[in-house]
Amino acid sequence: MKHIDFYLDFISPYAHLAFEHLPEALEGLSYSVAYKPVLLGALLKQHGQLGPAEIPSKRSWTYRHVLWLGHANGIEIEMPASHPYNPLPHLRLAVSTSDDGSISRLVAETVFRHVWRGGEEAGDATRLAALTAQLKPKREANSDESKALLKRNTDEALQLGVFGTPAYVVDGRPFWGFDGLQMLHAYLAGDAWFDGPQWTSADQRPSLLRSSKNQAPR
């Protein structure tokens, strides 16, 4: 049995889609999953990236794309009233139900559906209070322990090479994105491709691009 660390941020519609689709995508395989909330903004900052919603044309495409993916795959999804929003309250609330930073599938499902079903404000204080009562956390969401667990998950993800959510790490190998579930299935099923050069040496070549800060002025 293989173990999957599933790194997620509730702000990500792709993470919601991947979470809902995971059982179907991996049907017939033997595996275990640890669901680990991380702060996507911190991952993006560390890698010098903007979020999709910070680029106007990409934001428009992303929202249409995720709604299409939901439609095409039979996954219920509706944009919240405002997006992006601050996901920290939801992330800290989720890890406050846990002793080690990994949350149950039920907790993940409850928070994802709070955000991505119904079209309401994800961060509305009244709704958040009701969500807190429903989840019955072990400690305050804003406690030092909850903050530390979220940071630990995020730091762990960065060390494993995670650059976005959803991400799945198995045997130290990261897989990314909703469409990465098909690739993950193949790996868990023992596809020999993953032991060959297309996996092992795909990135072992020089890049002819330089970072913008090192480019000579024209």
BADOZA-21530 format. One line per 8 residues: number of its first residue (from 1); their letters; for each residue z, x, y of C-alpha. Coordinates in Angstrom, 3 decimals. Layout:
NUM) a) Z/X/Y; ...;
//
This chain:
1) mkhidfyl) 0.000/0.000/0.000; -0.994/1.335/3.416; 1.176/0.892/6.493; -0.308/-0.120/9.863; 1.331/0.442/13.230; -0.209/-2.219/15.488; 0.198/-1.308/19.177; -0.181/-4.267/21.529;
9) dfispyah) 0.316/-5.457/25.071; 0.438/-9.202/25.695; -1.697/-8.776/28.819; -4.684/-7.879/26.642; -6.860/-10.779/25.457; -8.412/-8.479/22.874; -4.954/-7.792/21.467; -4.379/-11.543/21.201;
17) lafehlpe) -7.685/-12.017/19.385; -7.006/-9.100/17.039; -3.505/-10.323/16.283; -4.759/-13.802/15.372; -7.687/-12.457/13.329; -5.840/-9.707/11.453; -4.877/-11.714/8.335; -8.455/-12.917/7.870;
25) aleglsys) -9.983/-9.513/8.671; -7.813/-7.741/6.086; -7.770/-10.499/3.482; -7.531/-9.210/-0.077; -5.989/-5.855/0.887; -2.443/-4.654/0.331; -0.781/-3.449/3.538; 2.292/-3.707/5.741;
33) vaykpvll) 2.339/-3.980/9.537; 4.757/-2.960/12.271; 3.973/-4.723/15.560; 4.886/-2.439/18.475; 4.696/-3.577/22.120; 3.504/-0.897/24.551; 2.761/-0.850/28.263; -1.030/-0.761/28.516;
41) gallkqhg) -0.879/0.272/32.171; 0.997/3.441/31.218; -1.614/4.299/28.567; -4.431/3.816/31.062; -2.659/5.878/33.723; -2.029/8.736/31.317; -5.727/8.858/30.420; -6.957/8.397/33.987;
49) qlgpaeip) -8.546/5.000/33.326; -8.774/1.744/35.208; -8.068/-1.479/33.390; -11.057/-3.771/32.760; -9.688/-6.297/35.258; -9.598/-3.628/37.991; -13.414/-3.352/37.993; -14.845/-6.619/39.364;
57) skrswtyr) -18.044/-6.756/37.304; -16.224/-5.641/34.144; -13.505/-8.219/34.793; -16.098/-10.994/34.890; -17.709/-9.785/31.670; -14.373/-9.258/29.877; -13.155/-12.796/30.523; -16.426/-14.336/29.378;
65) hvlwlgha) -16.573/-12.017/26.374; -13.082/-12.808/25.077; -13.650/-16.542/25.437; -16.903/-16.158/23.514; -15.168/-14.123/20.794; -12.566/-16.838/20.462; -15.297/-19.463/20.181; -17.320/-17.410/17.700;
73) ngieiemp) -14.354/-16.598/15.470; -12.500/-19.894/15.640; -9.545/-18.411/17.537; -7.858/-20.560/20.156; -7.761/-18.761/23.505; -7.585/-19.926/27.099; -7.310/-17.778/30.193; -3.899/-17.991/31.886;
81) ashpynpl) -3.872/-19.387/35.413; -3.673/-15.843/36.853; -4.812/-12.602/35.267; -4.004/-9.769/35.313; -0.290/-10.381/35.732; 2.811/-8.222/35.276; 3.460/-8.068/31.497; 6.730/-6.127/31.666;
89) phlrlavs) 9.001/-9.207/31.332; 7.187/-10.280/28.165; 7.141/-6.783/26.688; 10.828/-6.174/27.344; 11.713/-9.624/26.069; 9.803/-8.969/22.849; 11.504/-5.623/22.148; 14.883/-7.170/23.003;
97) tsddgsis) 14.554/-9.104/19.726; 14.349/-5.803/17.836; 16.643/-2.925/16.923; 13.913/-0.299/16.622; 11.032/-1.427/18.867; 9.048/-3.151/16.117; 8.887/-6.922/16.452; 8.290/-9.620/13.872;
105) rlvaetvf) 4.936/-11.319/13.553; 6.617/-14.561/14.614; 7.866/-13.026/17.871; 4.450/-11.504/18.598; 2.735/-14.806/17.844; 5.134/-16.759/20.054; 4.599/-14.500/23.068; 0.838/-14.179/22.629;
113) rhvwrgge) 0.445/-17.941/22.436; 2.731/-18.403/25.450; 0.243/-16.302/27.433; -3.112/-17.189/25.864; -2.821/-20.904/25.147; -2.489/-23.745/27.618; -3.927/-22.044/30.697; -0.593/-21.852/32.537;
121) eagdatrl) 0.951/-19.043/34.580; 2.099/-16.412/32.099; 4.817/-15.114/34.393; 6.205/-18.437/35.605; 10.002/-18.077/35.758; 10.731/-21.469/34.199; 8.351/-20.851/31.316; 9.753/-17.361/30.802;
129) aaltaqlk) 13.283/-18.756/30.634; 12.174/-21.288/28.017; 10.460/-18.526/26.043; 13.634/-16.445/26.151; 15.675/-19.356/24.822; 13.138/-19.868/22.046; 13.154/-16.221/20.931; 16.952/-15.778/21.056;
137) pkreansd) 16.898/-12.040/21.859; 19.640/-9.672/20.713; 20.190/-8.286/24.220; 19.045/-8.733/27.815; 15.345/-8.052/28.282; 16.102/-5.821/31.266; 18.820/-3.855/29.512; 18.559/-0.077/29.357;
145) eskallkr) 18.108/-0.289/25.578; 15.149/-2.676/25.817; 13.509/-0.510/28.479; 14.061/2.587/26.349; 12.531/0.966/23.250; 9.413/-0.050/25.167; 9.074/3.455/26.609; 9.568/4.977/23.168;
153) ntdealql) 6.811/2.809/21.705; 4.486/3.742/24.553; 5.229/7.471/24.290; 4.752/7.313/20.520; 1.376/5.621/20.954; 0.245/8.289/23.414; 1.255/11.058/21.015; -0.861/9.409/18.308;
161) gvfgtpay) -3.932/9.315/20.551; -3.795/5.641/21.484; -5.646/4.954/24.738; -5.809/1.156/24.809; -4.769/-2.029/23.054; -5.082/-3.357/20.477; -4.756/-0.153/18.477; -3.933/0.302/14.806;
169) vvdgrpfw) -2.727/3.620/13.395; -2.863/4.293/9.652; -2.211/7.708/8.082; -2.264/9.175/11.587; -5.778/7.807/12.213; -6.182/5.515/15.235; -8.515/2.516/15.237; -9.132/0.570/18.440;
177) gfdglqml) -10.231/-2.857/19.564; -10.941/-6.272/18.135; -14.185/-5.031/16.630; -12.288/-2.089/15.114; -10.769/-4.463/12.560; -13.910/-4.230/10.425; -13.637/-0.434/10.403; -9.926/-0.670/9.609;
185) haylagda) -10.715/-2.933/6.660; -13.167/-0.386/5.302; -10.617/2.417/5.571; -7.888/0.431/3.848; -10.362/-0.520/1.110; -10.970/3.174/0.368; -14.448/3.678/1.822; -15.354/7.319/1.118;
193) wfdgpqwt) -17.122/7.564/4.485; -13.782/8.356/6.093; -13.476/11.557/4.059; -16.898/12.792/5.093; -18.248/14.692/8.103; -19.083/11.607/10.150; -15.356/10.999/10.603; -13.999/14.521/10.427;
201) sadqrpsl) -16.461/16.303/12.713; -17.886/13.581/14.955; -15.917/14.860/17.962; -16.106/18.570/17.084; -18.814/19.542/19.526; -18.773/20.730/23.130; -19.123/18.315/26.019; -21.588/19.102/28.803;
209) lrssknqa) -19.675/16.913/31.249; -16.952/18.197/33.515; -14.180/16.151/35.033; -14.881/15.081/38.615; -12.051/17.228/39.986; -13.732/20.346/38.588; -17.260/19.584/39.723; -18.720/21.852/42.356;
217) pr) -19.641/20.175/45.679; -23.322/19.433/46.274;
//
